[in-house]
Amino acid sequence: MCLALNAPYHYRAFGLNVASYMACPELLPSEGMTEVTIRFGEAIPPKDPVEANLQYAAKPGELWFHTLNVAKFLIRNGNEIIIERLGNVTDEEVRLFLLGSAFAALLKQRGYVVLHGSTIQVGDGCVIFVGKSRAGKSTLATALRAKGFSCLGDDVCPIMQDGQGVFQAIPSYPQSKLWGETIARLDFDIQPLRRVRTQDDKHAVSMAEAFVDTPLPLKRIYVLDPEPAIKHVEIVPIRRGNQPAILRNYTFRHYFLKGLGRTADHFRQVGELANRVPMVRIHRPTETFLLDELVSVLERDFESLVEVGSQ
């Protein structure tokens, strides 16, 4: 506790109050009681790990990973992240992995389901878009924000059941990351945007003006699935028996689960999530994004969610 009190920065991220020795300007400030501490130190792999290789080691309560030429991270007990910086790497590069893989591991230690997607508020609830890399999750979320929808987060999407068993999406922090080609498609000015990593054409985009920092009930999960054979956007249901496997595939760093001893618990959670939250697949042409059509189709689909929420 003394260590946390001495930390110069205090933030809120992923529904948690964070005391940090690293400045994280992406995060919202907080004065709440510390639940997570981020500090610099020697990040040593856990002894007697359940799983281990040259870049990763884990056992229940401890997970270590090494990002080449950036940093080593040790995440412990769902309340501490230790960063060992490597060389002259920038803070931006360290935070890319801190706010992604490191927090994903910490949230798993705390018992959350963590999906890889984007979360948008719809009525009194929210929806999550999941899909493969470059399927268009962040692009779609950004286009919906331009239409007046608010966002709970992009990339790391934690979910937890409340006391009544309702699955709630937990806000992350008010920033998304967009590829240069996506920024051009959305007709944004790329000049003032910061690259999240020197060698990548991916840029940080603030969503502070449309960010919701309150957990909301999850109403639907959309799986973005480009298809080469179709000409227009269509929404199709997903067989209930296939849903748990899909949720596992779109779990952020799902390979962390075995080392942390959470495979069985996660299987139970995604099974119950599939039973309680409808899942549908969005097909769009592979070669053409059809963003305007996609947004229009979704806006019509959202109407049913708002009507249900108002009853």
Residue pairs with C-beta under 8 A, 6 or more apart in sequence:
1 34
3 19
3 37
3 39
4 19
4 34
4 37
5 19
5 34
7 19
7 20
7 21
7 34
7 37
7 38
7 39
8 20
8 21
8 23
9 19
9 20
9 21
9 22
9 23
9 24
10 17
10 18
10 19
10 20
10 29
10 30
10 31
10 34
11 17
11 18
11 20
11 24
11 27
11 28
11 29
11 30
12 18
12 27
12 28
12 29
12 30
12 32
12 213
13 24
13 27
13 28
13 99
13 103
13 172
13 173
14 103
14 107
14 156
14 158
14 170
14 171
14 172
14 173
15 158
15 170
15 171
15 215
16 35
16 36
17 30
17 32
17 33
17 34
17 35
17 36
18 24
18 27
18 30
18 34
18 35
18 36
18 37
18 38
19 34
19 36
19 37
19 38
20 37
20 38
20 39
21 38
21 39
21 40
22 38
22 40
22 83
22 91
22 94
22 95
22 98
23 91
24 38
24 95
24 98
24 99
26 95
26 99
26 173
26 174
26 175
26 204
27 99
27 173
28 173
28 174
28 213
35 79
36 78
36 79
36 80
36 81
36 106
37 79
37 80
37 81
38 80
38 81
38 83
38 98
39 80
39 81
39 82
39 83
40 82
40 83
40 84
40 85
41 82
41 83
41 84
42 82
42 84
43 64
43 71
43 72
43 73
43 74
43 82
43 83
43 84
44 64
44 74
45 52
45 57
45 64
45 74
46 57
46 58
46 59
46 62
46 63
46 64
46 74
48 59
49 57
49 58
49 59
49 62
49 259
50 58
50 59
50 60
50 258
50 259
50 260
50 261
51 57
51 58
51 258
51 259
52 58
52 259
54 66
55 65
55 66
55 67
55 68
56 63
56 64
56 65
56 66
56 259
57 63
57 64
57 65
57 259
58 64
58 105
58 256
58 258
58 259
58 260
59 259
59 260
59 261
60 260
60 261
60 262
61 76
61 77
61 109
61 260
62 74
62 75
62 76
62 77
63 74
63 75
63 105
63 109
63 256
63 259
63 260
64 72
64 73
64 74
64 75
65 72
65 73
65 101
65 102
65 105
66 72
66 73
67 73
67 97
67 101
69 86
69 87
69 89
70 86
70 89
70 93
70 94
70 97
71 83
71 84
71 85
71 86
71 89
71 94
71 97
72 83
72 84
72 86
73 81
73 82
73 83
73 84
73 97
73 98
73 101
73 102
73 105
74 81
74 82
74 84
75 81
75 82
75 102
75 105
75 106
75 109
76 82
76 109
77 109
78 106
78 107
78 109
78 110
78 111
79 106
81 98
81 102
81 103
81 106
83 94
83 98
83 102
85 94
90 198
92 194
92 195
92 196
92 197
93 197
93 198
96 196
96 197
99 156
99 173
100 155
100 156
100 252
101 253
103 156
104 114
104 156
104 252
104 253
104 256
105 253
105 256
105 260
107 114
107 156
107 158
108 114
108 253
108 256
108 257
108 260
108 262
108 266
109 260
111 160
111 262
111 265
112 158
112 159
112 160
112 170
113 158
113 159
113 160
113 247
113 251
113 266
113 269
113 270
113 273
114 156
114 157
114 158
114 159
114 251
114 252
114 253
115 128
115 130
115 157
115 158
115 159
115 221
115 247
115 250
115 251
115 252
116 130
116 155
116 156
116 157
116 250
116 251
116 252
117 128
117 129
117 130
117 131
117 137
117 155
117 157
117 250
118 128
118 129
118 137
118 138
118 140
118 141
118 151
118 153
118 154
118 155
118 157
118 176
119 126
119 127
119 128
119 129
119 141
119 151
119 152
119 153
119 154
119 157
119 169
119 171
119 172
120 126
120 127
120 128
120 129
120 141
120 144
120 145
120 149
120 150
120 151
120 152
121 149
121 150
121 151
121 152
121 212
121 216
122 149
122 219
122 220
122 302
122 305
122 306
123 219
123 302
123 305
123 306
123 309
123 310
124 216
124 217
124 309
124 310
125 216
125 217
125 218
125 219
125 305
125 309
126 152
126 169
126 212
126 216
126 217
126 218
126 219
127 218
127 219
127 220
127 221
127 222
127 302
127 305
128 157
128 159
128 169
128 218
128 220
128 221
128 222
129 137
129 140
129 141
129 222
129 224
130 137
130 221
130 222
130 223
130 224
130 250
131 137
131 223
131 224
131 225
131 250
132 224
134 179
135 224
135 225
135 226
136 224
136 226
136 284
136 289
136 291
136 294
137 154
137 224
138 154
138 155
138 176
138 177
138 178
138 182
139 178
139 182
139 185
139 186
139 289
139 291
140 224
140 291
140 294
140 295
140 298
141 151
141 154
141 176
142 176
142 178
142 182
142 186
142 205
142 207
143 186
143 291
143 294
143 295
144 151
144 295
144 298
145 151
145 207
145 210
146 186
147 295
147 299
149 210
150 210
150 211
150 212
151 174
151 176
151 207
151 210
151 211
151 212
152 169
152 170
152 171
152 172
152 211
152 212
152 216
153 169
153 170
153 171
153 172
153 173
154 172
154 175
154 176
154 177
154 207
155 172
155 176
155 177
155 252
156 172
156 252
157 169
157 170
157 172
157 252
158 169
158 170
158 172
159 167
159 168
159 169
159 170
159 218
159 273
160 167
160 168
160 170
160 215
161 167
161 168
161 272
162 168
162 215
165 276
166 217
166 276
167 217
167 218
167 273
167 276
167 277
168 215
168 216
168 217
168 218
169 215
169 216
169 217
169 218
170 215
171 211
171 212
171 213
171 214
171 215
174 206
174 207
174 208
174 211
175 204
175 205
175 206
175 207
176 204
176 205
176 207
177 196
177 202
177 203
177 204
177 205
178 186
178 188
178 202
178 203
178 205
179 201
179 202
179 203
180 190
180 201
180 202
180 203
181 201
183 190
183 193
183 203
183 205
184 190
185 289
185 291
188 205
190 203
193 203
193 204
193 205
194 203
194 204
195 201
195 202
195 203
195 204
196 202
196 203
196 204
218 277
219 277
219 278
219 305
219 308
219 309
220 277
220 278
220 279
220 280
220 305
221 247
221 277
221 278
221 279
221 280
222 235
222 279
222 280
222 281
222 282
222 298
223 238
223 246
223 250
223 279
223 280
223 281
223 282
224 282
224 284
225 281
225 282
225 283
225 284
226 283
226 284
226 285
226 286
227 283
227 284
227 285
227 286
228 285
228 286
228 287
230 283
230 284
230 285
231 285
232 285
232 290
232 293
233 282
233 283
233 284
233 290
233 293
233 294
233 297
234 282
234 283
234 297
235 280
235 281
235 282
235 283
235 297
235 301
236 280
236 281
236 283
237 279
237 280
237 281
238 246
238 279
238 280
238 281
240 274
240 275
243 270
243 274
243 279
244 267
244 270
244 271
244 274
246 279
247 270
247 273
247 274
247 279
248 254
248 266
248 267
248 270
251 257
251 266
251 270
254 266
257 263
257 266
282 294
282 297
282 298
284 290
284 293
284 294
